[in-house]
């Protein structure tokens, strides 16, 4: 049983999934720039656009998303060049979805609000076009199709979730599967794609869905977007499911690597180590 650090599990302050791209920071590692962190920096370069930055600010790169995808693809022993390509393109697609999610459903009341709304949509479209360009130029036609289909499923889940927003009594058993799909479907779709391709005896889908749902539910963003999702017991339940999945992994070294990454990301809500001794 995981003991959480407090009964109130929501993070406060800056979003934890945004990586500090500056060198240093006192990280305890042999090299400041690990492979996945260098991918995050590459994504930031692709996402950098003077017009978007001037109008909407500096883009936020979902670093934990990238780390999970990197570790997942690495387990399939893909060439590092393909791992970098898939991580970069998929993160840009996730950034496009995240930006479009910030577009208000309310009708703009002023010309300035209309302008910001249009620019936000265009920024999301720009990141989405980068995703298509990166993969299509390298002949990743099947990966494009896989992620495009996943995007359709994500948008369907968003529509269902928005339809629930006026019912504050909706149980987490109804909205949590939608959050898992909205936040984790891009990773889960790639997990299924490579699971089928490599004929592995397990899929990363369950872990990817739960990690991304937890990453979202303990961030301040959830209160801004869906303030009625207020069941504080859900993160603890997700942590229990993640712990159970990790303990079922066959390779102890790989299991420990995942546990350490998750421990670092969710340290504020963990009251004890993620993996049990023995």
ROLO-610973 format. One line per field, with one value per residue (C-alpha): residue number from 0; x, y, z. Coordinates in nm, 2 decimals. Layout:
! ROLO-610973
n	NUM:...
xx	X:...
yy	Y:...
zz	Z:...
END
This chain:
! ROLO-610973
n	0:1:2:3:4:5:6:7:8:9:10:11:12:13:14:15:16:17:18:19:20:21:22:23:24:25:26:27:28:29:30:31:32:33:34:35:36:37:38:39:40:41:42:43:44:45:46:47:48:49:50:51:52:53:54:55:56:57:58:59:60:61:62:63:64:65:66:67:68:69:70:71:72:73:74:75:76:77:78:79:80:81:82:83:84:85:86:87:88:89:90:91:92:93:94:95:96:97:98:99:100:101:102:103:104:105:106:107:108:109:110:111:112:113:114:115:116:117:118:119:120:121:122:123:124:125:126:127:128:129:130:131:132:133:134:135:136:137:138:139:140:141:142:143:144:145:146:147:148:149:150:151:152:153:154:155:156:157:158:159:160:161:162:163:164:165:166:167:168:169:170:171:172:173:174:175:176:177:178:179:180:181:182:183:184:185:186:187:188:189:190:191:192:193:194:195:196:197:198:199:200:201:202:203:204:205:206:207:208:209:210:211:212:213:214:215:216:217:218:219:220:221:222:223:224:225:226:227:228:229:230:231:232:233:234:235:236:237:238:239:240:241:242:243:244:245:246:247:248:249:250:251:252:253:254:255:256:257:258:259:260:261:262:263:264:265:266:267:268:269:270:271:272:273:274:275:276:277
xx	0.00:0.13:0.10:0.06:0.23:-0.09:-0.46:-0.46:-0.28:-0.29:0.04:0.07:0.31:0.46:0.37:0.60:0.60:0.79:1.16:1.42:1.61:1.91:2.23:2.30:2.03:2.22:2.09:2.23:2.35:2.68:2.59:2.37:2.22:2.07:1.95:1.59:1.67:1.85:1.54:1.34:1.58:1.54:1.16:1.19:1.39:1.13:0.85:1.03:0.85:0.90:0.54:0.39:0.63:0.55:0.17:0.14:0.46:0.73:0.61:0.59:0.75:0.60:0.92:0.78:0.57:0.89:1.08:0.80:0.79:1.17:1.20:0.91:1.07:1.41:1.27:1.18:1.55:1.47:1.76:1.82:1.76:1.41:1.35:1.44:1.22:0.92:0.97:1.00:0.71:0.47:0.56:0.48:0.15:0.07:0.17:-0.08:-0.35:-0.27:-0.27:-0.61:-0.74:-0.69:-0.92:-1.23:-1.57:-1.72:-1.78:-1.52:-1.66:-1.39:-1.17:-0.86:-1.02:-1.10:-0.74:-0.59:-0.83:-0.74:-0.37:-0.40:-0.57:-0.30:-0.02:-0.17:-0.20:0.17:0.29:0.06:0.21:0.56:0.45:0.34:0.64:0.89:0.74:0.64:0.98:1.13:0.86:0.69:0.36:0.23:0.33:0.15:-0.17:-0.14:-0.11:-0.38:-0.62:-0.52:-0.59:-0.94:-1.00:-0.87:-1.10:-1.40:-1.31:-1.28:-1.63:-1.76:-1.58:-1.70:-2.05:-2.02:-1.90:-2.24:-2.29:-2.07:-2.19:-2.02:-1.83:-1.46:-1.54:-1.70:-1.45:-1.12:-1.12:-1.18:-0.88:-0.66:-0.75:-0.72:-0.38:-0.23:-0.37:-0.08:0.17:-0.07:-0.13:0.25:0.27:0.01:0.19:0.53:0.37:0.21:0.52:0.76:0.53:0.61:0.44:0.32:0.21:0.31:-0.04:-0.17:0.14:0.14:-0.23:-0.20:0.12:-0.01:-0.34:-0.16:0.08:-0.23:-0.44:-0.17:-0.09:-0.26:-0.39:-0.67:-0.83:-0.81:-0.96:-1.18:-1.23:-1.51:-1.27:-1.21:-1.19:-0.87:-0.86:-0.79:-0.42:-0.36:-0.55:-0.35:-0.03:-0.13:-0.21:0.13:0.31:0.13:0.22:0.59:0.62:0.50:0.78:1.03:1.35:1.46:1.70:1.43:1.18:1.41:1.48:1.10:1.05:1.33:1.18:0.83:0.97:1.13:0.82:0.57:0.79:0.55:0.27:0.46:0.50:0.73:0.94:0.74:0.88:0.86:1.18:1.24
yy	0.00:0.34:0.61:0.95:1.25:1.43:1.40:1.69:1.56:1.85:2.02:2.39:2.64:2.59:2.30:2.01:1.87:2.18:2.11:2.38:2.39:2.58:2.38:2.29:2.28:2.05:1.73:1.42:1.24:1.16:1.38:1.69:1.61:1.26:1.13:1.21:1.56:1.64:1.53:1.77:2.05:1.94:1.96:2.31:2.41:2.28:2.45:2.78:3.03:3.41:3.48:3.22:3.32:3.69:3.63:3.34:3.31:3.05:2.70:2.44:2.11:1.80:1.66:1.37:1.27:1.26:1.06:0.80:0.76:0.75:0.47:0.28:0.30:0.21:-0.11:-0.22:-0.17:0.08:0.27:0.59:0.80:0.66:0.70:1.07:1.12:0.95:1.13:1.47:1.43:1.28:1.55:1.82:1.65:1.64:2.01:2.09:1.91:2.09:2.43:2.36:2.25:2.60:2.75:2.88:2.73:3.07:3.32:3.59:3.93:4.16:4.18:4.11:3.79:3.68:3.75:3.55:3.27:3.26:3.28:2.99:2.77:2.86:2.78:2.43:2.38:2.48:2.22:1.96:2.04:1.99:1.64:1.54:1.69:1.51:1.17:1.19:1.31:0.98:0.76:0.69:0.65:0.38:0.58:0.89:0.68:0.53:0.87:1.03:0.76:0.81:1.18:1.10:0.89:1.17:1.42:1.19:1.14:1.52:1.57:1.31:1.47:1.82:1.69:1.59:1.92:2.04:1.73:1.78:1.45:1.24:0.96:0.91:0.57:0.76:1.04:0.87:0.64:0.95:1.13:0.82:0.83:1.21:1.23:0.89:0.78:0.90:0.69:0.40:0.39:0.37:0.11:-0.10:-0.03:-0.17:-0.44:-0.59:-0.53:-0.69:-0.96:-0.88:-1.07:-0.74:-0.40:-0.06:0.07:0.03:0.20:0.48:0.56:0.57:0.77:1.04:1.06:1.09:1.35:1.56:1.51:1.63:1.94:2.28:2.25:2.02:2.28:2.54:2.31:2.07:2.22:1.97:1.67:1.69:1.33:1.34:0.96:0.91:0.99:0.74:0.47:0.54:0.51:0.17:0.05:0.18:0.01:-0.32:-0.30:-0.23:-0.52:-0.75:-0.66:-0.94:-0.73:-0.59:-0.34:-0.20:-0.20:0.00:0.25:0.31:0.33:0.60:0.81:0.79:0.86:1.18:1.30:1.23:1.27:1.53:1.28:0.97:0.89:0.59:0.43:0.32:-0.04:-0.26:-0.41:-0.78
zz	0.00:-0.10:0.17:0.01:0.15:0.23:0.19:-0.06:-0.37:-0.61:-0.68:-0.64:-0.81:-1.15:-1.37:-1.29:-1.65:-1.79:-1.79:-1.71:-2.03:-1.88:-1.81:-1.45:-1.18:-0.95:-1.11:-0.96:-1.27:-1.44:-1.73:-1.71:-2.05:-2.06:-2.39:-2.33:-2.20:-2.52:-2.71:-2.50:-2.60:-2.97:-2.93:-2.78:-3.09:-3.33:-3.12:-3.12:-3.35:-3.31:-3.39:-3.16:-2.88:-2.92:-2.91:-2.67:-2.48:-2.46:-2.55:-2.28:-2.36:-2.18:-2.05:-1.85:-2.15:-2.35:-2.08:-2.07:-2.45:-2.47:-2.21:-2.37:-2.72:-2.58:-2.44:-2.80:-2.89:-3.17:-3.34:-3.14:-3.45:-3.48:-3.10:-3.13:-3.43:-3.28:-2.94:-3.11:-3.35:-3.09:-2.83:-3.09:-3.16:-2.78:-2.76:-3.04:-2.86:-2.53:-2.70:-2.87:-2.53:-2.40:-2.65:-2.46:-2.55:-2.47:-2.76:-2.76:-2.64:-2.78:-3.09:-2.87:-2.73:-3.09:-3.20:-2.91:-2.99:-3.35:-3.27:-3.03:-3.29:-3.54:-3.29:-3.23:-3.61:-3.65:-3.40:-3.56:-3.90:-3.76:-3.64:-3.99:-4.16:-3.93:-3.97:-4.34:-4.45:-4.30:-4.45:-4.11:-4.28:-4.05:-3.74:-3.88:-3.93:-3.58:-3.42:-3.64:-3.53:-3.17:-3.21:-3.33:-3.02:-2.80:-2.95:-2.91:-2.54:-2.49:-2.63:-2.39:-2.10:-2.19:-2.20:-1.84:-1.71:-1.59:-1.38:-1.07:-0.93:-1.21:-1.05:-1.12:-1.26:-1.55:-1.61:-1.52:-1.83:-2.04:-1.87:-1.93:-2.30:-2.34:-2.17:-2.25:-2.59:-2.80:-2.59:-2.56:-2.94:-3.00:-2.72:-2.91:-3.24:-3.13:-2.92:-3.23:-3.44:-3.20:-3.06:-2.70:-2.42:-2.26:-2.37:-2.22:-2.27:-1.91:-1.76:-2.02:-1.97:-1.59:-1.58:-1.81:-1.63:-1.30:-1.44:-1.54:-1.23:-0.99:-1.19:-1.16:-1.51:-1.42:-1.20:-1.47:-1.74:-1.55:-1.20:-1.12:-1.13:-0.76:-0.63:-0.43:-0.39:-0.77:-0.77:-0.49:-0.68:-0.99:-0.80:-0.66:-1.01:-1.14:-0.85:-0.92:-1.29:-1.21:-0.97:-1.24:-1.48:-1.54:-1.58:-1.24:-1.39:-1.62:-1.34:-1.12:-1.39:-1.43:-1.05:-1.02:-1.30:-1.15:-0.80:-0.92:-1.10:-0.82:-0.51:-0.36:-0.34:-0.25:0.11:0.06:-0.22:-0.51:-0.51:-0.21:-0.08:-0.15
END
